[in-house]
Amino acid sequence: MSELNHQQLGLSDQQVLEMYRTMLLARKIDERMWKLNRAGKIPFVISCQGQEAIQVGAAFAMDRDKDWLCPYYRDLGMVLAFGQSAKDQMLSAFAKAEDPNSGGRQMPGHYGDKRFRILTGSSPVTTQVLHAVGIAYAGKLEKKDHVVLTSCGEGSSNQGDWHEACNFAGVHNLPVIFMVENNKYAISVPVSKQVAGGEIWKRAEGYGFPGVRVDGNNPLEVYKAMKEAVERARRGEGPTLIEAVAYRLVPHSSDDDDRAYRSREEVEEAKQNDSLIRFKDYLVAQGVLTEEKEQELLAEINREVDEATEYAERAPYPDPQETYKHVYA
């Protein structure tokens, strides 16, 4: 996979196996949601497939007992690593009352969970980046040592909110990490038509903090960059911008037909570089994963996803009488 070795990064065999399990769980939940959508059982899917290595590699480099997460709508792997479950995802997909993100009120992918310091996201892209900077600023004023990770797609990095957030974070030297998950397309618009210069990490220099670009198909490379960024932030040395480059393996959402803007050959070529395949090969080569252990893991995850689906499908919907609860005008 790369010259990086997990032991050199201070990761145990058990930790990298847990990283792989979380990536695999995210993929299996995502695949199940597509089937449920096509069967007419859930209304919408916004997918993480192809970006699991970024999300899990980043989350594992944080202190998940005190750090904050301001994710974007694709970050299924990230929220699973922070503590959410397959059941939580299915309750959200079926819009059931027990959905921890919004009580069945929001679209899937709108994560928010106070149990795990996951800030509630909204549909307009990039708003979470400003909120992340606010949490980081509050932590600095209150002399707490939490670090905030906020993520978005490369298309979002062209929004005014993103630039304001980066500038404010740079001026005030805040403990926030800007993770741009560059999956090559802002819905149907390729990078070449949306980002002047083509590389987002270079923008960091203009805001007065470091920027790095990493292979988003390699969770160890993402982990290493993220770990360094977290340590910098914790020492009071300010923000970091990480651009992690991967590829969105499926359409933008269940309402999108990506055949209109990218060839099947391009998608198939990207699938050969799938982080799940690469990371599995690495773990096998390292003697951490065997074929037998892989089958056990798959059976365990499939059972987890089955149980979560069955539970969520049977769970009650929100009471219509509570429609306006938490709604302010």
Backbone torsions as a table, in degrees:
resi	resn	phi	psi	omega
1	MET	NA	-46.8	175.5
2	SER	-168.2	177.3	177.9
3	GLU	-76.0	-14.1	179.9
4	LEU	-65.1	138.1	178.2
5	ASN	-122.6	136.2	-172.9
6	HIS	-64.2	-32.6	178.1
7	GLN	-64.3	-37.1	178.1
8	GLN	-63.6	-25.3	179.3
9	LEU	-89.6	0.5	179.9
10	GLY	83.2	16.4	179.6
11	LEU	-98.4	135.4	178.3
12	SER	-82.4	165.9	175.5
13	ASP	-57.0	-41.2	-179.2
14	GLN	-63.2	-39.4	-179.8
15	GLN	-66.5	-43.0	-179.7
16	VAL	-70.5	-31.2	175.2
17	LEU	-65.9	-38.4	177.8
18	GLU	-68.0	-36.5	175.2
19	MET	-60.8	-46.8	-179.4
20	TYR	-63.2	-41.9	179.5
21	ARG	-60.7	-41.7	-179.1
22	THR	-67.1	-40.6	176.3
23	MET	-61.8	-43.6	-178.9
24	LEU	-66.9	-40.3	178.2
25	LEU	-62.4	-44.1	178.1
26	ALA	-58.8	-44.7	-179.4
27	ARG	-63.2	-43.4	-177.0
28	LYS	-70.4	-36.4	174.9
29	ILE	-63.4	-45.0	-178.7
30	ASP	-61.1	-46.9	179.6
31	GLU	-61.4	-40.2	178.9
32	ARG	-63.7	-39.8	-179.5
33	MET	-63.0	-37.8	176.8
34	TRP	-62.1	-41.8	179.6
35	LYS	-64.6	-42.6	179.4
36	LEU	-63.7	-38.6	178.5
37	ASN	-65.5	-45.9	-178.4
38	ARG	-68.2	-23.0	176.6
39	ALA	-85.1	-1.2	178.4
40	GLY	79.3	17.6	-176.6
41	LYS	-93.4	-28.2	175.6
42	ILE	-129.7	149.8	-169.1
43	PRO	-81.5	-22.5	-166.6
44	PHE	-159.3	144.2	173.4
45	VAL	-134.4	133.8	171.4
46	ILE	-124.4	119.4	-156.5
47	SER	-97.2	150.8	176.0
48	CYS	-103.6	-1.9	-170.6
49	GLN	-60.8	124.2	-177.7
50	GLY	103.3	-13.8	-176.6
51	GLN	-118.1	9.8	-176.4
52	GLU	-62.0	-36.8	-177.9
53	ALA	-64.4	-38.4	178.1
54	ILE	-62.3	-50.4	-172.7
55	GLN	-65.8	-45.2	-177.0
56	VAL	-76.6	-40.9	177.5
57	GLY	-59.0	-41.1	179.9
58	ALA	-68.4	-47.6	-176.3
59	ALA	-63.3	-36.8	-178.1
60	PHE	-70.1	-17.0	179.3
61	ALA	-86.6	-3.6	-177.6
62	MET	-100.9	165.7	172.7
63	ASP	-88.7	101.1	-173.0
64	ARG	-78.4	6.8	173.3
65	ASP	-97.8	-14.0	-178.6
66	LYS	-142.6	-20.0	-178.5
67	ASP	-77.3	162.6	-175.8
68	TRP	-111.1	150.8	-178.9
69	LEU	-126.7	126.8	174.2
70	CYS	-123.0	81.1	-171.1
71	PRO	-84.2	174.4	170.5
72	TYR	-111.5	-179.7	-165.1
73	TYR	-64.9	-17.5	-179.7
74	ARG	-89.3	-4.5	-164.7
75	ASP	-81.4	46.9	179.3
76	LEU	-58.6	-45.7	-179.8
77	GLY	-60.7	-36.8	-179.0
78	MET	-66.8	-46.5	-177.7
79	VAL	-71.1	-29.9	174.2
80	LEU	-65.6	-42.5	179.0
81	ALA	-64.2	-30.8	179.9
82	PHE	-81.2	-11.0	173.9
83	GLY	135.6	-13.6	178.5
84	GLN	-69.5	161.1	-174.3
85	SER	-117.4	170.4	174.4
86	ALA	-59.8	-38.6	179.5
87	LYS	-62.4	-42.2	177.3
88	ASP	-57.4	-42.8	-177.7
89	GLN	-66.3	-41.4	-178.6
90	MET	-70.5	-37.0	176.3
91	LEU	-61.5	-37.4	177.5
92	SER	-69.1	-44.1	-178.2
93	ALA	-63.1	-37.2	179.4
94	PHE	-87.2	-0.8	179.1
95	ALA	56.5	50.9	-178.1
96	LYS	-96.3	161.9	-174.1
97	ALA	-60.1	-32.7	-177.0
98	GLU	-81.6	-2.0	178.4
99	ASP	-53.1	116.9	-176.4
100	PRO	-71.4	-17.9	-177.9
101	ASN	-75.4	-42.2	-175.1
102	SER	-152.5	10.0	-177.9
103	GLY	65.3	30.1	178.4
104	GLY	82.6	13.0	-175.8
105	ARG	-95.4	-25.4	-172.5
106	GLN	-104.7	163.2	172.5
107	MET	-67.2	155.9	173.4
108	PRO	-57.5	151.4	179.3
109	GLY	86.9	-1.5	177.3
110	HIS	-99.0	80.7	-172.2
111	TYR	-77.2	150.4	175.4
112	GLY	-177.7	118.1	-174.0
113	ASP	-152.7	106.1	-176.1
114	LYS	-66.7	-20.9	177.4
115	ARG	-59.7	-34.6	-172.6
116	PHE	-117.6	16.5	179.8
117	ARG	56.8	44.2	174.2
118	ILE	-104.2	114.4	-176.5
119	LEU	-73.1	137.5	178.8
120	THR	-61.5	129.1	178.4
121	GLY	-98.7	163.2	177.7
122	SER	-126.3	172.5	-174.1
123	SER	-69.4	-39.0	176.3
124	PRO	-62.5	125.2	-175.3
125	VAL	-68.8	146.9	171.6
126	THR	86.3	-8.2	179.0
127	THR	-61.3	-31.8	-177.7
128	GLN	-65.7	-23.1	-178.3
129	VAL	-68.7	-41.2	175.7
130	LEU	-65.4	-41.0	-179.8
131	HIS	-64.4	-37.9	178.4
132	ALA	-60.7	-42.6	178.3
133	VAL	-63.6	-37.2	176.6
134	GLY	-63.0	-42.3	178.3
135	ILE	-64.9	-41.1	179.0
136	ALA	-64.5	-41.5	179.6
137	TYR	-65.2	-43.3	178.1
138	ALA	-60.8	-42.1	178.9
139	GLY	-62.0	-39.5	179.2
140	LYS	-66.7	-42.7	179.8
141	LEU	-64.9	-36.3	-178.3
142	GLU	-89.7	4.2	178.5
143	LYS	57.6	39.4	172.5
144	LYS	-93.1	160.0	-178.6
145	ASP	-113.0	31.7	176.6
146	HIS	-78.1	152.1	176.2
147	VAL	-111.7	146.4	-179.6
148	VAL	-115.3	130.2	173.2
149	LEU	-108.1	126.7	172.7
150	THR	-125.2	141.3	-175.8
151	SER	-129.2	157.6	176.8
152	CYS	-163.1	170.6	174.3
153	GLY	-82.2	167.9	-178.3
154	GLU	-67.5	-26.5	176.0
155	GLY	-64.3	-39.5	179.4
156	SER	-63.8	-26.7	-177.4
157	SER	-70.7	-2.4	176.3
158	ASN	-98.7	-0.2	-179.8
159	GLN	-81.4	152.7	178.8
160	GLY	-60.5	-38.0	179.2
161	ASP	-54.7	-41.4	-176.2
162	TRP	-64.9	-43.4	-178.6
163	HIS	-67.7	-41.2	177.9
164	GLU	-62.8	-41.7	-179.5
165	ALA	-64.2	-46.1	-179.7
166	CYS	-63.3	-42.4	-179.3
167	ASN	-63.8	-46.5	-179.4
168	PHE	-63.0	-42.6	-179.9
169	ALA	-64.0	-38.3	178.8
170	GLY	-68.9	-43.5	-179.9
171	VAL	-62.1	-41.5	-175.4
172	HIS	-97.7	4.9	174.3
173	ASN	53.7	55.5	-170.0
174	LEU	-91.5	152.1	-179.8
175	PRO	-81.2	66.1	-178.9
176	VAL	-130.4	142.8	179.3
177	ILE	-116.9	125.3	178.9
178	PHE	-96.3	110.9	179.6
179	MET	-104.6	114.3	176.6
180	VAL	-101.6	114.4	179.8
181	GLU	-90.3	93.0	-176.5
182	ASN	-82.3	101.4	-179.4
183	ASN	-103.3	16.7	172.0
184	LYS	83.1	-15.9	-177.7
185	TYR	-138.1	131.7	169.1
186	ALA	-96.6	93.1	-165.2
187	ILE	55.8	-99.3	-177.1
188	SER	-108.4	1.8	-174.2
189	VAL	-96.7	118.2	-179.4
190	PRO	-70.1	159.0	-178.4
191	VAL	-52.1	-39.7	-176.5
192	SER	-59.4	-23.4	-178.9
193	LYS	-105.4	5.5	-177.8
194	GLN	-127.7	-20.6	-176.9
195	VAL	-126.4	110.8	176.6
196	ALA	-65.2	127.0	-177.7
197	GLY	91.8	-24.2	172.3
198	GLY	78.7	-10.2	-177.2
199	GLU	-127.2	119.1	-174.1
200	ILE	-78.7	-33.7	-175.5
201	TRP	-58.0	-29.1	-177.9
202	LYS	-68.4	-20.3	-179.7
203	ARG	-65.5	-23.8	-175.7
204	ALA	-57.0	-35.0	-177.1
205	GLU	-57.5	-36.8	-180.0
206	GLY	-68.1	-18.4	179.5
207	TYR	-101.7	-1.1	174.5
208	GLY	84.9	23.4	175.2
209	PHE	-142.6	166.2	-175.0
210	PRO	-71.1	150.4	172.4
211	GLY	-129.7	143.2	177.5
212	VAL	-136.7	153.8	176.7
213	ARG	-119.3	131.2	-177.6
214	VAL	-130.1	161.6	175.4
215	ASP	-75.6	107.3	-177.5
216	GLY	-73.8	-0.6	173.8
217	ASN	-95.3	0.9	-179.3
218	ASN	-119.6	102.5	-176.6
219	PRO	-62.2	-26.7	-179.8
220	LEU	-72.3	-37.1	178.1
221	GLU	-67.7	-40.6	177.1
222	VAL	-64.2	-44.7	179.5
223	TYR	-57.5	-45.8	-178.1
224	LYS	-61.1	-48.2	-180.0
225	ALA	-64.1	-40.5	-178.7
226	MET	-68.3	-41.2	-180.0
227	LYS	-60.4	-44.1	178.6
228	GLU	-63.7	-39.6	179.7
229	ALA	-67.2	-40.6	178.6
230	VAL	-63.9	-43.7	-179.6
231	GLU	-64.6	-40.8	176.0
232	ARG	-59.0	-49.6	-177.6
233	ALA	-61.5	-42.1	-177.9
234	ARG	-66.4	-30.5	178.6
235	ARG	-79.9	-3.0	-179.7
236	GLY	86.7	20.1	-176.8
237	GLU	-95.5	4.0	170.8
238	GLY	93.5	-166.8	-171.5
239	PRO	-77.5	166.9	171.0
240	THR	-140.1	144.0	172.0
241	LEU	-106.6	124.2	177.1
242	ILE	-117.0	120.3	172.7
243	GLU	-101.0	114.9	179.8
244	ALA	-107.8	120.0	-172.4
245	VAL	-99.8	123.2	178.2
246	ALA	-140.8	-149.3	179.9
247	TYR	-152.3	133.8	177.2
248	ARG	-78.4	114.2	-170.9
249	LEU	-80.1	-13.8	-177.5
250	VAL	-126.5	174.8	177.4
251	PRO	-58.3	163.6	-179.1
252	HIS	-52.1	-43.6	176.6
253	SER	-155.5	179.7	179.4
254	SER	-68.5	-9.2	177.7
255	ASP	-99.5	6.8	-173.2
256	ASP	-112.3	143.4	171.7
257	ASP	-114.7	100.4	-173.9
258	ASP	-75.4	-5.4	177.2
259	ARG	-66.7	-17.7	-179.5
260	ALA	-73.6	-18.9	-174.5
261	TYR	-135.4	-1.2	173.3
262	ARG	-148.7	146.3	-174.7
263	SER	-77.3	155.8	176.6
264	ARG	-65.6	-30.8	179.3
265	GLU	-63.9	-41.4	179.4
266	GLU	-62.5	-44.5	-179.0
267	VAL	-66.5	-43.8	-179.3
268	GLU	-63.1	-38.6	177.8
269	GLU	-62.8	-41.3	179.0
270	ALA	-64.5	-34.9	-179.7
271	LYS	-64.1	-25.3	177.6
272	GLN	-68.0	-20.7	-178.3
273	ASN	-104.1	15.7	-178.1
274	ASP	-53.1	128.8	-176.5
275	SER	-61.7	-29.7	179.3
276	LEU	-67.1	-39.2	177.6
277	ILE	-68.5	-46.8	-177.5
278	ARG	-63.3	-42.6	-177.5
279	PHE	-71.2	-36.5	175.8
280	LYS	-60.8	-46.9	179.4
281	ASP	-59.5	-40.7	178.4
282	TYR	-62.3	-47.0	-177.2
283	LEU	-66.0	-35.5	176.2
284	VAL	-66.0	-45.1	179.7
285	ALA	-62.3	-31.0	-180.0
286	GLN	-83.9	-5.3	-179.2
287	GLY	77.7	14.3	-178.8
288	VAL	-86.4	-31.4	-176.8
289	LEU	-124.6	134.2	174.2
290	THR	-113.9	165.8	178.5
291	GLU	-60.7	-37.5	179.9
292	GLU	-65.0	-44.4	179.6
293	LYS	-65.9	-36.8	177.5
294	GLU	-61.3	-44.3	179.6
295	GLN	-64.8	-39.4	176.8
296	GLU	-61.2	-44.2	-179.2
297	LEU	-62.2	-45.6	179.7
298	LEU	-62.5	-42.8	180.0
299	ALA	-63.4	-42.4	-179.7
300	GLU	-64.0	-44.7	-179.3
301	ILE	-68.2	-42.5	178.8
302	ASN	-60.8	-39.3	177.9
303	ARG	-64.4	-42.8	179.2
304	GLU	-60.7	-43.6	-179.2
305	VAL	-70.2	-40.1	177.1
306	ASP	-59.5	-48.9	-178.4
307	GLU	-63.3	-40.4	179.1
308	ALA	-63.9	-41.6	-179.5
309	THR	-64.8	-47.4	-179.1
310	GLU	-62.6	-42.3	-179.7
311	TYR	-62.5	-48.2	-176.6
312	ALA	-65.9	-37.1	-179.0
313	GLU	-64.7	-34.5	-178.7
314	ARG	-86.0	-18.1	-174.1
315	ALA	-65.3	152.7	-178.5
316	PRO	-72.7	149.6	172.9
317	TYR	-77.4	163.5	175.5
318	PRO	-61.2	150.1	176.2
319	ASP	-70.7	124.3	179.9
320	PRO	-55.5	-25.6	179.1
321	GLN	-64.4	-19.1	-177.9
322	GLU	-98.9	13.7	-177.1
323	THR	-52.9	-40.0	-174.2
324	TYR	-96.6	6.1	176.2
325	LYS	-66.3	136.6	-179.2
326	HIS	67.4	13.1	177.1
327	VAL	-107.1	126.1	-177.0
328	TYR	-123.3	138.3	-179.0
329	ALA	-125.5	NA	NA
